[in-house]
């Protein structure tokens, strides 16, 4: 059981959700404001993707990241900034020639995936440590790509949040640790329920937790209707938690949520289970981060 809980809020994500939620943050200003709202509601960490401000489609332009980060840093609200480095791995085989990418493909080099991280220097960035089927496409991160990314993240002094979607990803992350490419203590995020990876249930979260290195700090989340059940489950199993509109659009059936409302619900769950929510300053101490 973890009684001192770090809440991460993933405020917008990269999924095709703009048409499903009219208030999903899409402009840099909206994304920054969502991170600030989440922090004021109790989140210690804001996990950030960016979107095309005009279309709402997922993007990775550095100027969008830069505006979000500057707006958060210049605000009066303290929050740990966690930038995604997972964009640029989407591969959709062309139906007539699978050897080339078809519509929806967005493949980038390790350097391109980390340009914004190396320039903006967040406290945390994600490292998605494996290839998997993702909805109707594939997400591609080969071992050598991940080794290069881990080296670059290590060199710029950013803490990688190791995102694992199934047991093989944990295995490979431990290999990176054994090669000295990840600094201890490692920070893991157990990502549950994303089609077609580990289903969000107690058995899978427990199995993934049991594979983690003994010195690991970890969090876990579920998507959609499993978001709040996995908040409770992660806390009970000794982890931290994540909520936010990236993973779930609803406060309850038929009621669209805001990031702040989802964080407030997570705070309530933590409190009812006898725990307390850590502040950004306490989270930095727990994760060995220096404020930037």
Buried (B, 14 or more C-beta within 10 A) or exposed (E): EBEEBBBBBBBBBBBEBBEEBEEBBBBBEBBBBBBBBBBEBBBBBBBBBBBBBEEBEBBBBBEBBBBBBEBBBEBEBBBBBBBBBBBBBBBBBEEEEEEEBBEEBBEBEBEEBBBBBBEBBBBBBBBBBBBBEBEEBBBBBEEEBBBBBBBBBBEBEBBBBBBBBBBBBBEBBBBBBEEEBBBEBBBBBBBBBBEEBBBBBEEBBEBBBEBBBEEBBBBBBBBEEBBBBBBBBBBBBBBBBBBBBBBBBBBEEEEBBBBBBBBBBBBEBBEEBEBEBBBBEBBBEBBEBEEE
